Structures are given as structure tokens and as C-alpha cells.
Amino acid sequence: MLQNEMLRTLFGPKRDEVTEEWRKLHNEELNDLYCSPKLVGVMNSRRMQWAGHVTRVENGRGKYSVLVGRPDGNKQLGRPRCRREDNIK
């Protein structure tokens, strides 16, 4: 799970008391070290709060247009072709 990987990165490895070798923290140890609501749930709730904020903003503002609008203009897919003029410089 992404949450546990992020917590392992934050807390780092642990030295085993018996074998004195470095090892990854187990999920239970991570939960003991970080007693907080699930990170994914917190992230999702904050996204929903942000979306609610953006829907209350005026239509002409930038945040609203990013959420509901489409960008102006067309962009071709893929890598741009290499032109001779670019190589001459």
C-alpha cells in the first residue's frame, strides 16, 4: 500500500535487536509509530474539500476553469518533429 511505503521512507529502516541487521519496519510497527487517521482517507477528504471550495468560486476565475473547463487551442500528440532549422543553430 502506498501509505505504508511513504511511512517506511519517513521512518527509515530499523536495526534488529537479535541479529543486529537492518530491516524494513513491519506494518504493525508502522501503525504503532504513526497513530493517525489513514493518510489516503485524509488525502481524499482534502481533495473533496478543495473541489467544494472551487465550485463556490466565481465562474471566471482560474481554479474553476481548470476544474470544469477545457483548455483553449489544440496540441498535437507525441514528440515534436525535428526540423533542420533547429539543428543549424
C-alpha positions in Angstrom: 0.0 0.0 0.0 1.2 3.5 -0.8 0.7 4.8 2.7 3.0 2.2 4.2 5.7 2.8 1.6 5.6 6.5 2.4 5.8 5.8 6.2 8.7 3.4 5.6 10.5 6.2 3.8 9.8 8.7 6.6 10.8 6.4 9.5 13.6 4.5 7.7 15.0 1.1 8.5 15.3 -0.4 12.0 18.2 -2.4 13.4 17.1 -5.8 14.6 18.0 -6.4 18.3 18.8 -10.1 17.9 20.7 -10.3 14.6 21.8 -6.6 14.6 20.9 -6.4 10.9 19.0 -3.6 9.2 15.4 -4.4 8.2 12.2 -2.8 7.0 9.6 -1.9 9.5 6.6 -4.2 9.6 3.1 -2.8 9.1 2.2 -3.2 12.8 5.4 -1.3 13.8 4.5 1.5 11.4 1.0 1.7 12.8 2.5 1.9 16.4 4.9 4.7 15.3 2.3 6.7 13.4 -1.1 6.6 15.2 -3.1 8.9 13.0 -6.0 8.6 10.6 -5.3 6.8 7.3 -3.3 9.0 5.0 -5.3 8.0 1.9 -8.5 8.9 3.6 -7.2 12.3 4.7 -5.9 13.0 1.2 -9.3 12.1 -0.3 -11.2 14.2 2.2 -8.9 17.2 1.5 -9.5 16.8 -2.3 -13.2 16.8 -1.7 -12.9 20.0 0.4 -10.9 21.6 -2.4 -13.4 20.6 -5.0 -16.2 22.1 -2.9 -14.2 25.3 -2.5 -13.7 25.5 -6.2 -17.4 25.0 -7.0 -18.2 28.0 -4.8 -15.7 30.3 -6.6 -16.9 32.6 -9.4 -17.1 31.1 -12.9 -14.5 33.4 -14.4 -11.7 32.5 -12.0 -8.8 30.3 -12.9 -9.4 27.5 -10.5 -13.0 27.0 -11.7 -11.9 26.9 -15.3 -9.3 24.3 -14.5 -11.8 22.1 -12.7 -14.7 22.2 -15.3 -13.3 23.7 -18.4 -11.2 22.6 -21.3 -8.0 24.3 -22.3 -8.1 26.5 -25.4 -6.2 25.5 -28.5 -5.0 22.2 -29.9 -1.9 20.4 -29.0 -0.5 17.7 -31.2 0.2 14.3 -29.6 3.7 12.9 -29.4 7.1 14.3 -29.7 7.6 17.3 -32.0 9.3 16.6 -35.2 12.9 17.6 -35.5 13.4 20.4 -38.0 16.6 21.3 -39.9 16.4 24.9 -38.7 16.7 23.7 -35.1 19.9 21.7 -35.9 21.6 24.6 -37.7 21.7 26.8 -34.7 
